[in-house]
Amino acid sequence: MTSAEEFKLRFCVVSTQQIIWGDMDAFQHINNTVYFRYFENVRIDYFEKTGINRLMQSDNIGPILGATECKYLAPLTFPDQIIIGTNVTQIRDKRFSMDYEIFSTKLAKVAAKGSGEIIYFDYSANKTCEIPHVIREKITTLSG
């Protein structure tokens, strides 16, 4: 088993949140679709930390989710507090890959692992574009 503190050390961005009772389904666990919202929450925290959201607001150039997946390892149930971690695992000219994990403090283990492919997009021109240099530098710095 991994402790919550050990889990947090493995990621450059972590988010903590409470499980919401209303997110459980008829099978008495968190619905599978909700895990993607958890991934999105930590992804947006990552975007805030690297300035991606600010650049999107000013220049209309930013991320678009190209693909995502999740491997469910243990069912999450209410009540619980989860810790969601993310790292960028690969960066290319127009895209980068992120890995995600969800740690259940009640279960004291990782409940899900996932990934996402983030494509850089020029929303004004309606086409993909290169990741701006300033963003690439911030991703590299944050990744250590």
Helices and strands as residue ranges (DSSP letters): H 4-9, E 13-18, G 21-23, H 34-50, H 52-59, E 61-72, E 81-91, E 95-104, E 109-122, E 127-128, H 133-143
